[in-house]
């Protein structure tokens, strides 16, 4: 697979960042429509996927902060 990929998109390993980015974009371009269709058919959006991990991180941090405050005897309820 790597041989085919490098044969079709030789600039992907270019030291010139612009050439490498253009080669990567050429590779990904045919799959964007398929990916968008599956994302929207599943009932979500691209920003929803990107921000899901942010929501999980905030939930985790608030849980840890609540535990720390409870151990120190400070009321965390508001």
C-alpha positions in Angstrom: 0.0 0.0 0.0 2.8 2.4 0.8 4.4 1.8 -2.6 1.2 2.7 -4.3 0.6 5.7 -2.1 4.1 7.1 -2.8 3.8 6.3 -6.5 0.5 8.2 -6.8 1.5 11.0 -4.4 5.3 11.3 -4.4 5.2 14.8 -2.9 3.8 13.5 0.3 7.3 13.1 1.7 8.6 16.4 0.2 10.6 18.6 2.5 8.5 21.5 1.0 5.5 21.7 3.3 3.3 23.3 0.7 3.9 20.3 -1.7 3.3 17.8 1.1 0.0 19.5 2.1 -1.2 19.7 -1.5 -0.4 16.0 -2.0 -2.3 15.1 1.2 -5.2 17.2 0.1 -5.3 15.5 -3.3 -5.3 12.1 -1.6 -8.1 13.1 0.9 -10.3 15.0 -1.6 -12.2 12.0 -3.1 -13.1 10.7 0.4 -14.6 14.0 1.8 -18.0 13.4 0.3 -18.2 9.9 1.7 -17.1 10.9 5.1 -19.5 13.8 5.3 -22.4 11.6 4.2 -21.7 9.1 7.0 -21.2 11.8 9.6 -24.5 13.5 8.7 -26.4 10.2 8.3 -25.3 9.2 11.8 -27.0 12.4 13.1 -24.0 14.4 14.1 -21.9 17.2 12.7 -18.2 17.7 12.1 -17.9 20.4 14.9 -19.8 17.9 17.2 -17.1 15.3 16.6 -14.3 17.8 17.2 -15.8 19.3 20.4 -16.9 16.0 21.9 -13.4 15.5 23.4 -13.4 19.0 24.8 -16.7 18.3 26.6 -15.3 15.0 28.0 -12.1 16.9 29.2 -14.2 19.6 30.9 -16.4 16.9 32.6 -13.3 15.1 33.8 -11.6 18.2 35.1 -14.7 19.3 37.0 -15.1 15.8 38.5 -11.4 15.8 39.7 -11.8 19.4 41.1 -14.9 18.4 43.0 -13.0 15.4 44.5 -10.1 17.6 45.5 -12.4 20.2 47.1 -14.3 17.4 49.0 -11.0 16.0 50.4 -10.0 19.5 51.5 -13.4 20.1 53.2 -14.6 22.8 50.9 -18.2 22.7 49.7 -18.2 22.3 45.9 -22.0 22.7 45.5 -23.3 25.9 44.0 
